[in-house]
Amino acid sequence: MKSLVTHYPGHRTMFEETYLEGEAKGKVEDRASLVLRLLEKRGIDVPEDVRERITSCDDLDTLTLWFDRSLTATAAEDLFVESSEDETNP
């Protein structure tokens, strides 16, 4: 008698883990790219150290916060300035 092995989403096979990690990494890279593109389209100079900080970040929530800040920033460094408004608007 043959045994039937069923794999389904959420079963956490090695293949699924690898796929999900790759998907998450792709989202992070896309978000970092959008932050940089928005700053550049707005004519804001992005120094190399700021570019490195953005592209090396692997936290999607942080990149989302930086994206939101890039909408109104006047300098690239403004992305990293903590404000009380950030705490009230998750």
MOPAC internal coordinates of N, CA, C and O (Angstrom, degrees):
PM7 1SCF
backbone

  N    0.0000 0     0.00 0     0.00 0    0    0    0
  C    1.4347 1     0.00 0     0.00 0    1    0    0
  C    1.5249 1   109.15 1     0.00 0    2    1    0
  O    1.2310 1   120.27 1   -48.64 1    3    2    1
  N    1.3340 1   117.10 1   131.36 1    3    2    1
  C    1.4581 1   122.45 1   178.89 1    5    3    2
  C    1.5228 1   109.61 1   -84.86 1    6    5    3
  O    1.2310 1   121.87 1   -36.12 1    7    6    5
  N    1.3147 1   114.02 1   143.88 1    7    6    5
  C    1.4671 1   116.37 1   175.84 1    9    7    6
  C    1.5214 1   108.88 1   -96.17 1   10    9    7
  O    1.2310 1   120.89 1   -35.90 1   11   10    9
  N    1.2637 1   115.91 1   144.10 1   11   10    9
  C    1.4525 1   122.63 1  -178.88 1   13   11   10
  C    1.5268 1   108.13 1  -104.98 1   14   13   11
  O    1.2310 1   121.12 1   -57.57 1   15   14   13
  N    1.3363 1   115.47 1   122.43 1   15   14   13
  C    1.4589 1   120.35 1   178.07 1   17   15   14
  C    1.5142 1   107.60 1  -107.28 1   18   17   15
  O    1.2310 1   120.90 1   -56.20 1   19   18   17
  N    1.2980 1   115.89 1   123.80 1   19   18   17
  C    1.4541 1   120.74 1  -178.57 1   21   19   18
  C    1.5191 1   109.47 1  -108.26 1   22   21   19
  O    1.2310 1   120.95 1   -49.79 1   23   22   21
  N    1.2993 1   115.80 1   130.21 1   23   22   21
  C    1.4620 1   121.95 1   175.41 1   25   23   22
  C    1.5172 1   107.01 1  -115.70 1   26   25   23
  O    1.2310 1   120.65 1   -49.31 1   27   26   25
  N    1.2799 1   116.36 1   130.69 1   27   26   25
  C    1.4509 1   121.40 1  -177.83 1   29   27   26
  C    1.5239 1   108.98 1  -135.87 1   30   29   27
  O    1.2310 1   120.27 1   -21.72 1   31   30   29
  N    1.3289 1   117.08 1   158.28 1   31   30   29
  C    1.4626 1   119.45 1   179.99 1   33   31   30
  C    1.5272 1   110.57 1   -53.69 1   34   33   31
  O    1.2310 1   121.05 1   -43.60 1   35   34   33
  N    1.3053 1   115.59 1   136.40 1   35   34   33
  C    1.4491 1   120.29 1  -179.53 1   37   35   34
  C    1.5169 1   112.85 1    92.95 1   38   37   35
  O    1.2310 1   120.34 1   174.34 1   39   38   37
  N    1.3185 1   116.96 1    -5.66 1   39   38   37
  C    1.4615 1   121.58 1  -179.52 1   41   39   38
  C    1.5224 1   111.24 1   -76.21 1   42   41   39
  O    1.2310 1   120.30 1   162.56 1   43   42   41
  N    1.3157 1   117.02 1   -17.44 1   43   42   41
  C    1.4608 1   124.63 1   176.60 1   45   43   42
  C    1.5241 1   113.87 1    64.78 1   46   45   43
  O    1.2310 1   121.36 1  -130.40 1   47   46   45
  N    1.3127 1   115.00 1    49.60 1   47   46   45
  C    1.4526 1   118.37 1   172.06 1   49   47   46
  C    1.5220 1   108.10 1   -72.87 1   50   49   47
  O    1.2310 1   120.22 1   -17.08 1   51   50   49
  N    1.3145 1   117.18 1   162.92 1   51   50   49
  C    1.4600 1   120.60 1   179.46 1   53   51   50
  C    1.5303 1   110.03 1   -59.31 1   54   53   51
  O    1.2310 1   120.42 1   140.27 1   55   54   53
  N    1.3327 1   116.81 1   -39.73 1   55   54   53
  C    1.4615 1   120.55 1   178.84 1   57   55   54
  C    1.5271 1   110.35 1   -61.00 1   58   57   55
  O    1.2310 1   120.75 1   134.70 1   59   58   57
  N    1.3286 1   116.16 1   -45.30 1   59   58   57
  C    1.4665 1   120.06 1  -178.73 1   61   59   58
  C    1.5268 1   110.90 1   -64.95 1   62   61   59
  O    1.2310 1   120.18 1   137.73 1   63   62   61
  N    1.3327 1   117.25 1   -42.27 1   63   62   61
  C    1.4622 1   121.06 1   178.50 1   65   63   62
  C    1.5321 1   110.22 1   -59.36 1   66   65   63
  O    1.2310 1   120.57 1   134.29 1   67   66   65
  N    1.3215 1   116.51 1   -45.71 1   67   66   65
  C    1.4631 1   121.03 1   179.73 1   69   67   66
  C    1.5216 1   110.83 1   -62.36 1   70   69   67
  O    1.2310 1   120.84 1   137.27 1   71   70   69
  N    1.3316 1   116.00 1   -42.73 1   71   70   69
  C    1.4644 1   120.80 1   179.16 1   73   71   70
  C    1.5222 1   110.95 1   -62.26 1   74   73   71
  O    1.2310 1   120.23 1   133.15 1   75   74   73
  N    1.3262 1   117.16 1   -46.85 1   75   74   73
  C    1.4607 1   121.09 1  -177.72 1   77   75   74
  C    1.5199 1   111.52 1   -66.23 1   78   77   75
  O    1.2310 1   119.94 1   141.89 1   79   78   77
  N    1.3228 1   117.72 1   -38.11 1   79   78   77
  C    1.4651 1   120.70 1   176.69 1   81   79   78
  C    1.5164 1   110.64 1   -63.90 1   82   81   79
  O    1.2310 1   120.52 1   138.98 1   83   82   81
  N    1.3202 1   116.60 1   -41.02 1   83   82   81
  C    1.4629 1   120.71 1   178.45 1   85   83   82
  C    1.5192 1   111.64 1   -65.74 1   86   85   83
  O    1.2310 1   120.86 1   140.88 1   87   86   85
  N    1.3163 1   115.97 1   -39.12 1   87   86   85
  C    1.4629 1   120.66 1   178.72 1   89   87   86
  C    1.5273 1   110.53 1   -64.81 1   90   89   87
  O    1.2310 1   120.28 1   136.48 1   91   90   89
  N    1.3138 1   117.07 1   -43.52 1   91   90   89
  C    1.4609 1   121.47 1   179.46 1   93   91   90
  C    1.5244 1   110.24 1   -64.93 1   94   93   91
  O    1.2310 1   120.31 1   138.24 1   95   94   93
  N    1.3204 1   117.02 1   -41.76 1   95   94   93
  C    1.4641 1   120.85 1   179.32 1   97   95   94
  C    1.5270 1   110.09 1   -62.65 1   98   97   95
  O    1.2310 1   120.53 1   140.59 1   99   98   97
  N    1.3187 1   116.60 1   -39.41 1   99   98   97
  C    1.4597 1   120.69 1   178.62 1  101   99   98
  C    1.5188 1   111.72 1   -63.46 1  102  101   99
  O    1.2310 1   120.15 1   140.78 1  103  102  101
  N    1.3296 1   117.31 1   -39.22 1  103  102  101
  C    1.4647 1   120.78 1   178.55 1  105  103  102
  C    1.5244 1   110.66 1   -65.46 1  106  105  103
  O    1.2310 1   120.61 1   138.78 1  107  106  105
  N    1.3166 1   116.44 1   -41.22 1  107  106  105
  C    1.4636 1   121.15 1   179.35 1  109  107  106
  C    1.5269 1   109.91 1   -63.52 1  110  109  107
  O    1.2310 1   120.43 1   133.28 1  111  110  109
  N    1.3235 1   116.78 1   -46.72 1  111  110  109
  C    1.4606 1   120.52 1   179.84 1  113  111  110
  C    1.5273 1   111.22 1   -62.42 1  114  113  111
  O    1.2310 1   120.46 1   139.24 1  115  114  113
  N    1.3238 1   116.73 1   -40.76 1  115  114  113
  C    1.4702 1   120.60 1   178.51 1  117  115  114
  C    1.5266 1   111.41 1   -63.26 1  118  117  115
  O    1.2310 1   120.62 1   136.75 1  119  118  117
  N    1.3245 1   116.43 1   -43.25 1  119  118  117
  C    1.4667 1   120.33 1  -178.80 1  121  119  118
  C    1.5242 1   110.55 1   -65.24 1  122  121  119
  O    1.2310 1   120.19 1   137.08 1  123  122  121
  N    1.3301 1   117.25 1   -42.92 1  123  122  121
  C    1.4659 1   120.86 1   178.23 1  125  123  122
  C    1.5307 1   110.02 1   -61.15 1  126  125  123
  O    1.2310 1   120.79 1   138.17 1  127  126  125
  N    1.3156 1   116.10 1   -41.83 1  127  126  125
  C    1.4596 1   121.08 1   178.57 1  129  127  126
  C    1.5280 1   111.50 1   -62.44 1  130  129  127
  O    1.2310 1   120.38 1   140.20 1  131  130  129
  N    1.3307 1   116.88 1   -39.80 1  131  130  129
  C    1.4643 1   120.78 1   178.85 1  133  131  130
  C    1.5266 1   111.98 1   -66.26 1  134  133  131
  O    1.2310 1   120.43 1   141.08 1  135  134  133
  N    1.3329 1   116.78 1   -38.92 1  135  134  133
  C    1.4665 1   120.08 1   178.10 1  137  135  134
  C    1.5282 1   109.30 1   -61.01 1  138  137  135
  O    1.2310 1   120.66 1   131.27 1  139  138  137
  N    1.3235 1   116.35 1   -48.73 1  139  138  137
  C    1.4656 1   120.41 1  -179.37 1  141  139  138
  C    1.5297 1   111.55 1   -64.00 1  142  141  139
  O    1.2310 1   120.52 1   137.68 1  143  142  141
  N    1.3107 1   116.61 1   -42.32 1  143  142  141
  C    1.4668 1   119.98 1  -179.40 1  145  143  142
  C    1.5245 1   111.37 1   -63.59 1  146  145  143
  O    1.2310 1   120.47 1   137.36 1  147  146  145
  N    1.3183 1   116.70 1   -42.64 1  147  146  145
  C    1.4607 1   119.99 1   179.94 1  149  147  146
  C    1.5284 1   111.18 1   -62.53 1  150  149  147
  O    1.2310 1   120.71 1   135.49 1  151  150  149
  N    1.3299 1   116.24 1   -44.51 1  151  150  149
  C    1.4711 1   118.97 1   177.74 1  153  151  150
  C    1.5242 1   110.66 1   -60.32 1  154  153  151
  O    1.2310 1   120.61 1   135.15 1  155  154  153
  N    1.3215 1   116.44 1   -44.85 1  155  154  153
  C    1.4619 1   120.18 1  -179.44 1  157  155  154
  C    1.5231 1   111.95 1   -64.89 1  158  157  155
  O    1.2310 1   120.02 1   138.49 1  159  158  157
  N    1.3266 1   117.58 1   -41.51 1  159  158  157
  C    1.4743 1   121.35 1   178.90 1  161  159  158
  C    1.5254 1   111.62 1   -65.17 1  162  161  159
  O    1.2310 1   120.60 1   150.56 1  163  162  161
  N    1.3276 1   116.46 1   -29.44 1  163  162  161
  C    1.4543 1   120.66 1   177.91 1  165  163  162
  C    1.5248 1   111.63 1   -83.26 1  166  165  163
  O    1.2310 1   120.09 1  -179.78 1  167  166  165
  N    1.3345 1   117.43 1     0.22 1  167  166  165
  C    1.4519 1   121.23 1   177.97 1  169  167  166
  C    1.5198 1   114.17 1    78.70 1  170  169  167
  O    1.2310 1   120.56 1  -159.26 1  171  170  169
  N    1.3253 1   116.53 1    20.74 1  171  170  169
  C    1.4642 1   120.87 1  -179.63 1  173  171  170
  C    1.5228 1   109.21 1   -93.32 1  174  173  171
  O    1.2310 1   120.92 1   -55.16 1  175  174  173
  N    1.3194 1   115.84 1   124.84 1  175  174  173
  C    1.4532 1   121.69 1   178.84 1  177  175  174
  C    1.5304 1   109.69 1   -65.30 1  178  177  175
  O    1.2310 1   120.74 1   -45.55 1  179  178  177
  N    1.3320 1   116.19 1   134.45 1  179  178  177
  C    1.4626 1   121.12 1   179.53 1  181  179  178
  C    1.5246 1   108.46 1  -116.29 1  182  181  179
  O    1.2310 1   120.68 1   -79.41 1  183  182  181
  N    1.3365 1   116.31 1   100.59 1  183  182  181
  C    1.4679 1   119.71 1   178.45 1  185  183  182
  C    1.5329 1   111.09 1   -61.59 1  186  185  183
  O    1.2310 1   120.83 1   -22.98 1  187  186  185
  N    1.3146 1   116.02 1   157.02 1  187  186  185
  C    1.4648 1   121.27 1  -176.93 1  189  187  186
  C    1.5268 1   112.73 1   -58.67 1  190  189  187
  O    1.2310 1   119.99 1   141.77 1  191  190  189
  N    1.3342 1   117.62 1   -38.23 1  191  190  189
  C    1.4738 1   118.80 1  -179.32 1  193  191  190
  C    1.5280 1   111.50 1   -67.48 1  194  193  191
  O    1.2310 1   120.00 1   145.60 1  195  194  193
  N    1.3346 1   117.60 1   -34.40 1  195  194  193
  C    1.4641 1   121.27 1   177.00 1  197  195  194
  C    1.5294 1   109.44 1   -70.40 1  198  197  195
  O    1.2310 1   120.42 1   136.21 1  199  198  197
  N    1.3238 1   116.80 1   -43.79 1  199  198  197
  C    1.4702 1   121.41 1   178.19 1  201  199  198
  C    1.5362 1   110.12 1   -58.07 1  202  201  199
  O    1.2310 1   120.47 1   136.69 1  203  202  201
  N    1.3223 1   116.70 1   -43.31 1  203  202  201
  C    1.4604 1   121.55 1   179.72 1  205  203  202
  C    1.5333 1   110.93 1   -64.46 1  206  205  203
  O    1.2310 1   120.59 1   138.00 1  207  206  205
  N    1.3097 1   116.48 1   -42.00 1  207  206  205
  C    1.4734 1   120.16 1   179.77 1  209  207  206
  C    1.5282 1   110.85 1   -62.58 1  210  209  207
  O    1.2310 1   120.46 1   139.12 1  211  210  209
  N    1.3222 1   116.72 1   -40.88 1  211  210  209
  C    1.4616 1   121.27 1  -179.71 1  213  211  210
  C    1.5260 1   110.63 1   -69.04 1  214  213  211
  O    1.2310 1   120.07 1   132.00 1  215  214  213
  N    1.3232 1   117.47 1   -48.00 1  215  214  213
  C    1.4661 1   120.18 1  -176.09 1  217  215  214
  C    1.5290 1   113.02 1   -72.79 1  218  217  215
  O    1.2310 1   119.81 1   159.26 1  219  218  217
  N    1.3181 1   117.97 1   -20.74 1  219  218  217
  C    1.4672 1   119.62 1   179.71 1  221  219  218
  C    1.5305 1   112.31 1   -92.12 1  222  221  219
  O    1.2310 1   120.22 1   172.28 1  223  222  221
  N    1.3319 1   117.18 1    -7.72 1  223  222  221
  C    1.4733 1   120.65 1   179.11 1  225  223  222
  C    1.5344 1   108.93 1   -71.08 1  226  225  223
  O    1.2310 1   120.35 1   -46.15 1  227  226  225
  N    1.3262 1   116.94 1   133.85 1  227  226  225
  C    1.4651 1   120.43 1   179.18 1  229  227  226
  C    1.5323 1   112.70 1  -117.52 1  230  229  227
  O    1.2310 1   120.86 1  -162.49 1  231  230  229
  N    1.3389 1   115.97 1    17.51 1  231  230  229
  C    1.4588 1   120.92 1  -179.91 1  233  231  230
  C    1.5291 1   109.58 1  -107.86 1  234  233  231
  O    1.2310 1   120.73 1   -66.29 1  235  234  233
  N    1.3125 1   116.21 1   113.71 1  235  234  233
  C    1.4641 1   121.42 1  -176.05 1  237  235  234
  C    1.5259 1   112.41 1   -62.57 1  238  237  235
  O    1.2310 1   120.00 1   142.71 1  239  238  237
  N    1.3251 1   117.60 1   -37.29 1  239  238  237
  C    1.4657 1   120.62 1   178.64 1  241  239  238
  C    1.5253 1   111.65 1   -64.04 1  242  241  239
  O    1.2310 1   120.49 1   138.01 1  243  242  241
  N    1.3259 1   116.68 1   -41.99 1  243  242  241
  C    1.4718 1   120.79 1   177.83 1  245  243  242
  C    1.5100 1   110.43 1   -64.17 1  246  245  243
  O    1.2310 1   120.11 1   135.81 1  247  246  245
  N    1.3248 1   117.40 1   -44.19 1  247  246  245
  C    1.4627 1   120.60 1   179.06 1  249  247  246
  C    1.5286 1   111.21 1   -64.14 1  250  249  247
  O    1.2310 1   120.12 1   144.76 1  251  250  249
  N    1.3257 1   117.38 1   -35.24 1  251  250  249
  C    1.4633 1   120.62 1   176.67 1  253  251  250
  C    1.5256 1   110.17 1   -65.17 1  254  253  251
  O    1.2310 1   120.44 1   137.77 1  255  254  253
  N    1.3274 1   116.76 1   -42.23 1  255  254  253
  C    1.4650 1   121.10 1   176.66 1  257  255  254
  C    1.5236 1   110.28 1   -61.31 1  258  257  255
  O    1.2310 1   120.42 1   134.95 1  259  258  257
  N    1.3303 1   116.80 1   -45.05 1  259  258  257
  C    1.4673 1   120.01 1   179.25 1  261  259  258
  C    1.5248 1   111.02 1   -64.69 1  262  261  259
  O    1.2310 1   119.97 1   143.40 1  263  262  261
  N    1.3310 1   117.65 1   -36.60 1  263  262  261
  C    1.4636 1   120.27 1   176.35 1  265  263  262
  C    1.5241 1   109.88 1   -61.17 1  266  265  263
  O    1.2310 1   120.56 1   132.65 1  267  266  265
  N    1.3264 1   116.54 1   -47.35 1  267  266  265
  C    1.4675 1   120.42 1   179.12 1  269  267  266
  C    1.5259 1   110.85 1   -59.20 1  270  269  267
  O    1.2310 1   120.41 1   137.29 1  271  270  269
  N    1.3084 1   116.82 1   -42.71 1  271  270  269
  C    1.4694 1   120.74 1   179.01 1  273  271  270
  C    1.5261 1   111.59 1   -67.55 1  274  273  271
  O    1.2310 1   120.02 1   149.03 1  275  274  273
  N    1.3298 1   117.56 1   -30.97 1  275  274  273
  C    1.4651 1   120.06 1  -178.59 1  277  275  274
  C    1.5246 1   112.43 1   -67.74 1  278  277  275
  O    1.2310 1   120.50 1   163.27 1  279  278  277
  N    1.3324 1   116.64 1   -16.73 1  279  278  277
  C    1.4640 1   120.43 1   178.01 1  281  279  278
  C    1.5249 1   112.23 1   -67.77 1  282  281  279
  O    1.2310 1   120.42 1   151.14 1  283  282  281
  N    1.3359 1   116.81 1   -28.86 1  283  282  281
  C    1.4694 1   120.58 1  -176.61 1  285  283  282
  C    1.5250 1   113.58 1  -123.46 1  286  285  283
  O    1.2310 1   119.86 1   179.13 1  287  286  285
  N    1.3208 1   117.88 1    -0.87 1  287  286  285
  C    1.4674 1   121.09 1  -177.43 1  289  287  286
  C    1.5273 1   110.99 1   -62.27 1  290  289  287
  O    1.2310 1   121.09 1   -33.42 1  291  290  289
  N    1.3245 1   115.52 1   146.58 1  291  290  289
  C    1.4612 1   120.38 1   173.93 1  293  291  290
  C    1.5263 1   111.17 1  -104.59 1  294  293  291
  O    1.2310 1   120.76 1   166.30 1  295  294  293
  N    1.3414 1   116.14 1   -13.70 1  295  294  293
  C    1.4595 1   122.86 1   175.42 1  297  295  294
  C    1.5215 1   107.65 1  -145.59 1  298  297  295
  O    1.2310 1   120.24 1   -29.21 1  299  298  297
  N    1.3137 1   117.15 1   150.79 1  299  298  297
  C    1.4631 1   120.98 1  -177.57 1  301  299  298
  C    1.5251 1   111.78 1   -58.30 1  302  301  299
  O    1.2310 1   120.39 1   145.97 1  303  302  301
  N    1.3064 1   116.86 1   -34.03 1  303  302  301
  C    1.4641 1   121.13 1  -178.93 1  305  303  302
  C    1.5302 1   112.22 1   -65.96 1  306  305  303
  O    1.2310 1   119.96 1   161.09 1  307  306  305
  N    1.3400 1   117.69 1   -18.91 1  307  306  305
  C    1.4667 1   121.75 1   178.74 1  309  307  306
  C    1.5283 1   111.90 1   -61.79 1  310  309  307
  O    1.2310 1   120.08 1   158.94 1  311  310  309
  N    1.3234 1   117.44 1   -21.06 1  311  310  309
  C    1.4611 1   120.44 1   179.71 1  313  311  310
  C    1.5226 1   112.03 1   -61.50 1  314  313  311
  O    1.2310 1   120.72 1   151.04 1  315  314  313
  N    1.3244 1   116.23 1   -28.96 1  315  314  313
  C    1.4558 1   121.02 1  -171.00 1  317  315  314
  C    1.5223 1   113.64 1  -100.72 1  318  317  315
  O    1.2310 1   120.01 1  -176.62 1  319  318  317
  N    1.3284 1   117.58 1     3.38 1  319  318  317
  C    1.4562 1   121.69 1  -178.74 1  321  319  318
  C    1.5177 1   108.94 1   -85.60 1  322  321  319
  O    1.2310 1   120.93 1   -57.10 1  323  322  321
  N    1.3280 1   115.83 1   122.90 1  323  322  321
  C    1.4601 1   120.51 1   178.25 1  325  323  322
  C    1.5245 1   109.67 1   -73.96 1  326  325  323
  O    1.2310 1   121.05 1   -37.74 1  327  326  325
  N    1.3233 1   115.60 1   142.26 1  327  326  325
  C    1.4602 1   119.60 1   176.88 1  329  327  326
  C    1.5164 1   109.10 1  -138.76 1  330  329  327
  O    1.2310 1   120.70 1   -23.31 1  331  330  329
  N    1.3221 1   116.27 1   156.69 1  331  330  329
  C    1.4615 1   120.20 1   179.42 1  333  331  330
  C    1.5281 1   110.65 1   -68.17 1  334  333  331
  O    1.2310 1   119.69 1   154.80 1  335  334  333
  N    1.3263 1   118.21 1   -25.20 1  335  334  333
  C    1.4580 1   121.88 1   179.20 1  337  335  334
  C    1.5310 1   111.11 1   -64.77 1  338  337  335
  O    1.2310 1   120.01 1   146.08 1  339  338  337
  N    1.3458 1   117.59 1   -33.92 1  339  338  337
  C    1.4649 1   121.54 1   178.61 1  341  339  338
  C    1.5130 1   111.37 1   -61.39 1  342  341  339
  O    1.2310 1   120.14 1   145.63 1  343  342  341
  N    1.3207 1   117.35 1   -34.37 1  343  342  341
  C    1.4618 1   121.25 1  -178.48 1  345  343  342
  C    1.5124 1   111.68 1   -73.15 1  346  345  343
  O    1.2310 1   119.92 1   149.43 1  347  346  345
  N    1.3290 1   117.76 1   -30.57 1  347  346  345
  C    1.4632 1   120.36 1  -178.78 1  349  347  346
  C    1.5107 1   113.00 1   -87.37 1  350  349  347
  O    1.2310 1   119.92 1   161.61 1  351  350  349
  N    1.3325 1   117.75 1   -18.39 1  351  350  349
  C    1.4558 1   122.37 1   179.52 1  353  351  350
  C    1.5197 1   109.96 1  -119.76 1  354  353  351
  O    1.2310 1   119.38 1   -91.22 1  355  354  353
  N    1.3233 1   118.79 1    88.78 1  355  354  353
  C    1.4647 1   121.43 1  -175.97 1  357  355  354
  C    1.4905 1   112.97 1   -64.82 1  358  357  355
  O    1.2310 1   120.10 1   180.00 1  359  358  357

